[in-house]
Amino acid sequence: MFTTALAQQKNTQLGELPLDLFAAIQSLKKELNAVILAHYYQEPDIQDIADFIGDSLQLAKAAEKTNADVIVFAGVHFMAETAKILNPDKLVLLPDLDAGCSLADSCPADEFAAFKAAHPNHLVVSYINCSADIKAMSDIICTSSNAVKIVQQIPKEQPIIFAPDRNLGRYVMEQTGRDLVLWQGSCVVHETFSEKKIVQLKIAHPEAEAIAHPECESSVLRHASFIGSTAALLKYCQSSPTKEFIVATEPGIIHQMQKLAPDKHFIPAPPMNNCACNECPFMRLNTLEKLYWAMKNRTPEITMSEDIRLAALRPMQRMLEMSV
């Protein structure tokens, strides 16, 4: 369950939208002393107006360092919560409160508490894609950028629970040789990619490299020549001499890939059927219009109890210390 005040209503759109939303948002940004943080999976217009674009680790670091009074988080709920955990005195806005996360939702706090109790003496390493309640029950937070590095720093004799993503956990096990106790959560987007269709794409595009996010299932990862976080995928496609890539992650990242490597061709990995399931339905709830109304009305605001915030802050700080 979200830790925001559930009675909070969505933005009431009063009046007409300005003709130039980009200019209006820039004006509000100055008025509020606001910063706009956006994830790579956001729609192109939001990416283009953001002050900072990044993956979960980059956005956490940007939120920690900002001097803005208002953080407008164009992402999903757990990301905005992370910004609030790190910035209790700042106003943190999320354009659409329904922008949740299937992975975070797959790990209910009460069920995870029982799971943790059943594994005493285990250190809890939780992927940042989880609620503040789960972070508060964790010892260390990680992201897909640093999960392997974090686990490698933990003594080998220390048993570890890894939550909530089983696919990322399985990948970390393979990379570190550690035996992790995995919570069986997953991302609906990264589990939808079709191994068969990726193989067909590789046959049709023999010069293309397949690159993938570690939240994908192992059947998809084994066809990838490079596996990494969204930031790592972006960096890799710029440095690789390859001119064509099959991209197995949410296709919002392709906007940045195309901007930074305009001479290259990027093919979104297809889902198992003919739906648009490779697009995150939660990320796409945020729009430029909703971002404008959030800044105009100073709502919806992310809030949480101070007890939860402080408990969640400790493992976040450990992650940032271990990621230097």
Summary of the structure (lengths in Angstrom):
residues: 324
radius of gyration: 19.5
end to end distance: 31.7
largest distance: 61.2
contacts: 1133
relative contact order: 0.18
helix: 42%
strand: 16%
